[in-house]
Amino acid sequence: MQISKYKILYELLGKRSVISISDLNAHNIPREYLSRLYKQGKLEKVGRGVYSFPNVNKTENYAYAHVSRLVPKGVVCLISALRFNNFTTQLPWQIWVAIDEKARRPNVDNRNIKYIRYSGKAFTEGVEEHIIEGVNVRVYSPAKTVADCFKYRNKIGLDVALEALKEGRRARKFTADELTKYARIDRVLNVIRPYMEAVF
């Protein structure tokens, strides 16, 4: 019986780079199994209730999967969403994550996560889901990301928002209608309109 539980645990870890307590609960594996493997040095703790193999190749995709495990209701946003959607070659040292304005800030001790509070439709609309290293990663769509960049231009800089708009248009990552929809939701249509007219 014990061997099969360990086997299931190793199979789960083989499919994804990180595993959490909730993954164990879904497969009826007691938490002690993770704890034993951790004490034996076969796993490393990468966050509260989140573990991985010690020699996992920590790629950029690993970072998205890791953060999504730590903050499952969060959405990758702004600079990190630009990077995810190949709008920029800049590699932010933090993963920017949107959380609902009414939600409690996740009890995660990780300086590599920058939280941005979103509210209402600005938080819920334009979310795409991607499976990365076996983990469901929520990221804003290209059009939503550009609208968000204009909304948060004081945080990230107008130059970043303009670069995102130009690059998104050049690479045909969204239409004018899609961008208008999200600019309306973010209440930045009047701000973004003159720049849109210049590139569309």
Secondary structure, 3 states (H helix, E strand, C coil): CHHHHHHHHHHHHHHCCCEEHHHHHHCCCCCHHHHHHHHCCCCEEEECCEEECCCCCCCHHHHHHHHHHHCCCCEECHHHHHHHCCCCCCCCCCEEEEEECCCCCCCCCCCCEEEEEECHHHHHCCEEEEEECCEEEEEECHHHHHHHHHHCHHHHCHHHHHHHHHHHHHCCCCCHHHHHHHHHHCCCHHHHHHHHHHHC
